[in-house]
Amino acid sequence: MFFVRTYIRAYGLKTSKPRVLLWLCMCLTLWLSGCSLPERPKGKIHGGWLAEYARKSITSEHGENALRRMWDMGVRWIAVGPEVWMEDIQKPDMTFGQHDEKLRKYIRLARKQGFWVMLLPRIESPSFFRPPFPFRADIKMRHLVDWLLFYDNYERMLLHYAKLCEEEDVQILAVGLEYRGSIQAHPKRWVEMIRSVRQVYGGKLTYSANWYKEFEEVTFWKELDYIGIGSYFEIAERASESVDSLLNRWIPIKNDLARISAKYNKPILFTEVGYPSFADAARYPWKWQGDRKRPLDLQHQADCYEAMFQTFMAQEWFAGVFLWRFYTSTEKLGLWEYSPEGKPAQEVIKRWFLQEE
């Protein structure tokens, strides 16, 4: 019955008992006759993040055009990051769901164009932009009662988006993003929340761990379907290193990831991986800010992608990537940005993604 319900939802049919029985008979007939139903996508995940730029909405004609350009490059998965707002990262209050209508519209637009979808709710806060410039790993409550309230609110948020994902046929839901302080302090509570999500959502689950230590510290990978990593590993010591040099520097990291994958018997998924167009992109892939002291090197951006693809795409334990990132408009977009469009990196991505189809 779960198979039938999933099949019916995937084709936009309303569920009722007579229709369920009818479709059950049809499915059994197809199975007995040797016919097969459409399957979920196989092979590596070729994904990307699309961001709004220059006030061009992701649900507008500009967003549709951007999705078409991404499709032409071989991108087949779209990552979506609805904002969860915390005014203060030391207080448990959070706001979410205020843009659900637009979120649903975007998911439907992407699905209509043939994309599969991963949804990753992201906590945002003005605290991140004030000294000492903390980030999500630094979310910490002052009192135990505030921690209890934080998890109650967070679980409510997760269940909200899990139900939305179930209704919109979203294939992957990420339950968190770089919350190192929280997962170290209360790992059992994370297990409880993940199991609650399983009760309302039938798709795949992951968690997006930070590349620096956190992915090795998470203890609940066995509860998930993918070991998710924001892959901004610092793999160079100087600017514009060659592809061969970058390949050598990836070796110990690849070995670590293979070990983690084997330990939990779960595939590795790069929930984010990207390179700005700086000469030091491999050294500081997470550093996107432009300044005059950082020279541009568009070919180095391409070389970074080439080395990453060569290192991981042939590994059986590697599930794929979500590239950071694409924009709804490239007009007046700074050359240093992560966008690969119109740069040598575009051809590298296109070659790797399309050759696997």
C-alpha positions in Angstrom: 0.0 0.0 0.0 2.9 2.4 0.7 4.2 1.7 -2.8 0.8 2.4 -4.3 0.3 5.7 -2.3 3.8 6.8 -3.4 3.0 6.1 -7.0 -0.3 7.9 -6.8 1.2 10.9 -5.2 4.0 11.1 -7.7 1.5 11.3 -10.6 -0.7 13.9 -8.9 -3.7 11.6 -8.2 -6.0 12.1 -5.3 -6.2 9.2 -2.9 -9.4 7.4 -2.0 -10.1 3.8 -1.0 -11.7 2.8 -4.3 -8.9 4.4 -6.3 -6.2 2.9 -4.1 -7.7 -0.6 -4.8 -8.0 0.2 -8.5 -4.3 1.3 -8.7 -3.3 -1.7 -6.6 -4.8 -4.0 -9.1 -3.2 -2.1 -12.0 0.2 -2.3 -10.3 -0.2 -6.1 -9.7 -1.2 -6.5 -13.3 1.8 -4.6 -14.5 4.1 -6.6 -12.3 2.6 -9.9 -13.3 2.9 -9.0 -17.0 6.6 -8.1 -16.6 6.1 -4.4 -17.1 7.9 -1.9 -14.9 6.8 1.5 -13.5 9.0 4.6 -13.7 11.8 4.5 -11.2 13.5 7.1 -9.0 16.7 8.5 -10.6 19.8 6.2 -10.4 23.4 7.1 -10.5 25.2 10.1 -8.9 23.3 13.2 -7.8 24.0 16.1 -10.1 22.6 19.0 -8.1 22.9 22.7 -7.7 21.7 25.6 -5.5 19.9 28.5 -7.2 19.9 31.9 -5.5 18.0 35.1 -6.3 20.0 37.9 -7.7 19.3 41.5 -8.7 15.7 41.1 -7.4 15.0 38.4 -10.0 12.7 35.9 -8.2 13.3 32.2 -8.4 9.6 31.8 -9.3 9.7 34.4 -12.0 10.6 34.0 -15.7 14.2 34.7 -14.7 14.1 31.8 -12.3 12.7 29.5 -15.0 15.4 30.5 -17.4 18.1 29.9 -14.8 16.7 26.4 -14.3 16.8 25.7 -18.0 20.4 26.8 -18.2 21.2 24.6 -15.3 19.5 21.7 -17.0 21.5 22.2 -20.1 24.6 21.9 -18.0 23.5 18.5 -16.7 22.1 19.6 -13.3 19.2 17.3 -12.4 18.6 18.1 -8.7 17.8 21.4 -7.1 18.6 22.2 -3.5 16.1 24.6 -1.7 17.0 26.3 1.6 13.9 27.9 3.4 14.9 30.4 6.0 14.4 29.7 9.7 14.8 33.0 11.6 16.3 33.3 15.0 16.6 36.8 16.3 19.1 35.7 18.9 21.1 32.5 18.7 21.1 32.2 22.5 17.3 32.3 22.7 15.0 29.4 21.6 12.5 31.4 19.6 12.4 30.8 15.9 10.1 31.7 13.0 9.5 29.6 9.9 7.0 28.9 7.2 6.4 32.5 6.3 7.3 31.9 2.7 5.7 28.5 2.2 3.5 29.6 -0.7 6.5 30.7 -2.7 8.5 27.6 -1.6 5.8 25.3 -2.9 5.6 27.2 -6.2 9.3 26.9 -6.7 9.3 23.2 -5.9 6.5 22.6 -8.4 8.2 24.7 -11.0 11.4 22.7 -10.6 9.6 19.4 -10.6 7.6 20.4 -13.7 10.9 20.9 -15.5 12.1 17.5 -14.5 14.3 18.2 -11.4 14.4 16.2 -8.3 14.6 18.2 -5.0 16.5 18.4 -1.7 15.1 20.7 1.0 17.5 22.0 3.7 16.0 24.5 6.2 18.7 27.0 7.2 18.8 29.0 10.5 19.6 32.6 9.8 20.2 35.3 12.4 21.4 38.9 12.7 23.7 37.5 15.3 25.9 36.0 12.5 26.7 39.6 11.3 27.7 41.1 14.6 31.0 40.7 16.4 32.4 38.2 17.3 30.6 36.8 14.1 29.4 33.4 15.3 27.8 30.9 13.0 25.4 28.0 13.3 27.9 25.8 15.2 27.8 28.5 18.0 24.0 28.3 18.6 23.9 27.7 22.4 21.2 28.3 25.0 22.0 29.9 28.3 19.8 27.6 30.4 18.5 24.1 30.3 14.9 25.2 30.0 15.9 27.2 26.9 17.5 24.1 25.4 14.3 22.2 25.9 12.3 25.0 24.3 14.8 25.2 21.4 14.4 21.5 20.6 10.6 21.7 20.9 10.6 24.6 18.4 13.2 22.9 16.2 11.3 19.6 16.0 8.1 21.5 15.3 9.9 23.3 12.4 11.3 20.0 11.1 7.9 18.3 11.1 6.4 21.3 9.3 8.9 21.0 6.5 8.7 17.2 6.5 5.0 17.3 5.9 5.5 19.9 3.1 8.1 17.6 1.5 5.8 14.7 1.7 3.0 16.7 0.1 5.3 18.1 -2.7 7.1 14.9 -3.4 10.5 16.2 -2.3 13.1 13.4 -2.5 15.6 14.5 0.2 15.2 16.4 3.4 18.2 17.6 5.4 17.4 17.8 9.1 20.1 20.3 10.0 23.1 22.4 9.0 26.4 22.7 10.8 24.9 22.8 14.4 28.0 21.4 15.9 27.5 22.8 19.4 24.0 21.3 19.6 24.8 17.9 18.3 27.7 17.6 20.6 25.7 18.6 23.6 22.5 16.6 22.9 23.0 13.9 20.3 20.1 11.7 21.7 17.7 14.6 21.2 18.7 14.7 17.5 18.0 11.0 17.2 14.5 11.5 18.6 13.8 14.3 16.2 15.0 12.3 13.2 12.7 9.4 14.2 9.8 11.8 14.5 10.4 13.0 11.0 10.4 9.4 9.7 6.9 9.1 11.0 5.6 11.8 8.6 8.1 11.7 5.7 8.9 8.8 3.4 11.8 10.3 1.5 15.5 10.2 2.1 17.1 12.0 5.1 20.5 13.6 5.6 22.3 16.2 7.8 24.7 18.8 6.4 27.8 18.7 8.5 30.6 21.2 8.3 33.8 20.0 6.5 36.0 20.9 9.4 35.8 18.1 12.0 32.0 18.0 12.4 31.3 15.3 9.9 33.6 13.0 12.0 31.9 14.0 15.2 28.3 13.3 14.3 27.1 10.2 16.0 23.7 9.7 14.4 24.7 9.0 10.8 23.2 5.5 11.1 19.7 7.1 11.5 20.0 8.9 8.1 20.3 7.8 4.5 23.3 10.0 3.5 26.3 11.4 5.3 25.9 15.0 4.2 28.9 17.4 4.1 29.3 21.0 3.2 32.5 20.3 1.3 34.7 23.4 1.6 37.9 21.5 2.4 41.0 23.6 2.3 43.1 21.6 -0.1 45.9 24.0 -1.2 48.7 26.0 0.3 49.3 28.4 -2.5 47.4 30.1 -5.3 46.5 28.5 -8.6 47.8 25.0 -7.9 47.5 22.6 -10.8 45.0 19.8 -11.2 47.6 17.2 -10.4 48.6 19.0 -7.2 45.0 19.3 -6.1 44.4 15.6 -6.9 47.3 14.7 -4.5 45.9 16.9 -1.8 42.5 15.3 -2.0 43.9 11.8 -1.3 43.9 11.9 2.5 40.5 13.6 2.6 39.1 11.0 0.2 40.5 8.2 2.5 38.9 9.8 5.5 35.5 10.0 3.8 35.8 6.4 2.6 36.4 5.3 6.2 33.4 7.2 7.5 31.2 5.8 4.8 32.3 2.3 5.6 31.9 2.8 9.3 28.2 3.7 9.0 27.6 1.9 5.7 26.1 5.1 4.3 27.0 7.0 1.1 28.7 10.5 1.3 26.7 13.4 -0.2 28.3 16.8 -0.7 25.3 18.9 0.2 27.3 22.0 -0.8 30.5 22.2 -2.8 31.7 25.3 -4.7 34.6 27.5 -5.6 34.7 31.2 -6.2 36.8 32.5 -9.1 39.8 33.5 -7.0 43.4 32.3 -7.4 43.2 31.0 -3.8 39.8 29.2 -4.3 41.2 25.8 -3.4 42.9 27.2 -0.3 39.8 29.1 0.9 36.8 27.8 -0.9 34.5 29.1 1.8 35.7 32.7 1.4 33.6 34.4 -1.2 34.2 38.1 -0.4 35.9 40.0 -3.1 38.8 42.4 -2.4 41.7 43.8 -4.4 44.3 41.6 -2.6 42.8 38.4 -4.0 43.5 38.1 -7.7 41.0 36.4 -10.0 41.8 33.1 -11.8 38.8 31.7 -13.7 40.8 28.7 -14.9 41.7 27.8 -11.3 38.0 27.7 -10.5 37.6 25.1 -13.3 40.7 23.2 -12.1 39.2 22.9 -8.7 36.0 21.4 -10.0 38.0 19.0 -12.3 40.1 17.7 -9.3 37.0 17.3 -7.2 35.1 15.4 -9.9 38.1 13.2 -10.7 38.6 12.4 -7.0 35.0 11.4 -6.1 32.7 10.7 -9.0 34.0 7.2 -9.6 33.8 6.2 -5.9 30.9 3.7 -5.2 30.4 5.2 -1.8 30.0 8.7 -3.2 26.3 9.8 -3.8 26.9 13.1 -5.6 27.1 16.8 -5.2 25.0 20.0 -4.9 27.0 22.8 -6.5 27.1 26.2 -4.8 25.9 28.1 -6.7 23.8 29.5 -9.6 21.9 32.8 -9.8 18.6 33.9 -11.3 20.5 36.6 -13.2 24.2 36.9 -14.1 23.9 40.5 -15.1 26.4 42.6 -13.3 27.4 39.6 -11.2 30.9 39.9 -9.9 33.5 37.7 -11.6 34.7 36.4 -8.2 31.3 34.9 -7.4 30.7 31.2 -7.2 28.7 31.1 -10.4 30.3 28.9 -13.0 28.2 30.3 -15.8 30.1 31.8 -18.7 33.4 30.6 -17.3 35.7 27.7 -17.9 34.2 25.9 -14.9 30.9 25.7 -16.8 32.3 23.4 -19.4 34.0 21.2 -16.8 30.7 20.7 -14.9 28.8 20.1 -18.1 31.2 17.5 -19.3 31.2 15.6 -16.0 27.4 15.8 -15.5 26.3 14.9 -19.0 28.8 12.1 -19.6 27.2 10.1 -16.8 23.7 10.2 -18.4 
